[in-house]
């Protein structure tokens, strides 16, 4: 995670806290200014593509903990809570691979521990 690069164990909290807060603010501002999350959640893409991209973005250590992560996580949770999410998730897939696609997505959710942190 980005934050770990500015949190060496030898640095005191009084030094780390302001640095990590500033880094998080910069990342969050970048996400907003460049509409990164909106671009990843492009309505022209399938729900499956959008959900997988956003989940990966939230869980693979590219975001700072704090405002930046909350912004992305909020978008993913809103998507997961929409009515008939699972049906929409597999709508563009052939019937014979839909169950596997859902299982794979649920495994990704479980492995990422995303819902535990939500």
C-alpha positions as CSV (number, residue, x, y, z in Angstrom):
1,X,0.0,0.0,0.0
2,X,1.2,3.5,-0.7
3,X,0.9,4.6,2.9
4,X,3.4,1.8,4.0
5,X,6.1,3.6,2.0
6,X,5.8,6.6,4.3
7,X,5.4,4.7,7.5
8,X,8.8,3.2,8.3
9,X,8.6,1.7,11.8
10,X,11.4,4.0,13.0
11,X,9.4,7.1,12.3
12,X,7.4,8.5,15.3
13,X,3.7,8.9,15.0
14,X,4.0,12.7,15.2
15,X,5.9,12.6,11.9
16,X,3.9,9.8,10.2
17,X,0.4,11.1,10.9
18,X,0.6,14.4,9.1
19,X,2.5,12.8,6.2
20,X,-0.1,10.1,5.7
21,X,-3.0,12.5,6.1
22,X,-1.5,14.8,3.4
23,X,-0.8,11.9,1.1
24,X,-4.4,10.7,1.5
25,X,-5.7,14.2,0.8
26,X,-3.6,14.3,-2.4
27,X,-4.7,10.9,-3.6
28,X,-8.4,11.7,-2.8
29,X,-8.1,15.1,-4.6
30,X,-6.5,13.4,-7.6
31,X,-9.4,10.8,-7.7
32,X,-11.9,13.7,-7.8
33,X,-10.1,16.0,-10.1
34,X,-9.4,13.4,-12.7
35,X,-12.7,11.5,-12.2
36,X,-10.8,8.2,-11.8
37,X,-13.6,6.3,-10.1
38,X,-16.2,7.7,-12.5
39,X,-14.1,6.5,-15.4
40,X,-13.8,3.0,-13.9
41,X,-17.5,2.9,-13.3
42,X,-18.4,3.8,-16.9
43,X,-22.0,2.9,-17.6
44,X,-21.0,1.8,-21.1
45,X,-19.2,-1.2,-19.6
46,X,-21.0,-4.2,-18.2
47,X,-21.8,-4.3,-14.5
48,X,-19.4,-7.2,-14.2
49,X,-16.4,-5.3,-15.7
50,X,-17.2,-2.2,-13.6
51,X,-17.6,-4.2,-10.3
52,X,-14.4,-6.2,-10.9
53,X,-12.3,-3.1,-11.8
54,X,-13.6,-1.1,-8.8
55,X,-13.1,-4.0,-6.4
56,X,-9.5,-4.5,-7.6
57,X,-8.9,-0.8,-7.3
58,X,-10.1,-0.8,-3.7
59,X,-8.2,-4.0,-2.6
60,X,-4.9,-4.2,-4.3
61,X,-3.1,-1.5,-2.4
62,X,-3.2,1.4,-4.8
63,X,-5.2,3.6,-2.5
64,X,-4.3,5.3,0.7
65,X,-6.3,4.4,3.8
66,X,-8.7,7.2,4.6
67,X,-10.7,9.5,2.3
68,X,-9.4,7.9,-0.9
69,X,-10.4,4.4,0.1
70,X,-13.7,5.5,1.5
71,X,-14.6,7.1,-1.8
72,X,-13.9,4.0,-3.9
73,X,-15.4,1.6,-1.3
74,X,-18.6,3.7,-1.2
75,X,-19.0,3.3,-5.0
76,X,-18.5,-0.5,-4.8
77,X,-20.9,-0.9,-2.0
78,X,-23.6,1.1,-3.9
79,X,-23.1,-1.2,-6.8
80,X,-23.3,-4.3,-4.7
81,X,-26.5,-3.1,-3.1
82,X,-28.4,-2.3,-6.3
83,X,-31.4,-4.5,-7.0
84,X,-30.7,-7.7,-9.0
85,X,-26.9,-7.0,-8.8
86,X,-26.1,-10.7,-9.5
87,X,-28.4,-10.9,-12.4
88,X,-26.9,-7.7,-13.9
89,X,-23.4,-9.0,-13.1
90,X,-23.8,-12.0,-15.4
91,X,-26.3,-10.6,-17.9
92,X,-23.7,-10.3,-20.7
93,X,-22.3,-13.8,-20.2
94,X,-23.5,-17.1,-21.8
95,X,-25.6,-19.2,-19.4
96,X,-23.0,-21.9,-19.0
97,X,-20.4,-19.6,-17.4
98,X,-22.6,-17.4,-15.2
99,X,-22.4,-19.5,-12.1
100,X,-18.6,-19.7,-12.4
101,X,-18.4,-15.9,-12.9
102,X,-20.4,-15.3,-9.8
103,X,-18.4,-17.8,-7.7
104,X,-15.2,-16.1,-8.9
105,X,-16.5,-12.7,-7.9
106,X,-17.6,-13.9,-4.5
107,X,-14.2,-15.5,-4.0
108,X,-12.6,-12.2,-4.9
109,X,-14.8,-10.4,-2.4
110,X,-13.9,-13.0,0.3
111,X,-10.2,-13.0,-0.5
112,X,-10.1,-9.2,-0.4
113,X,-11.9,-9.1,2.9
114,X,-13.7,-6.1,1.4
115,X,-17.0,-6.6,3.1
116,X,-15.3,-7.0,6.5
117,X,-13.9,-3.5,6.2
118,X,-17.0,-2.0,4.8
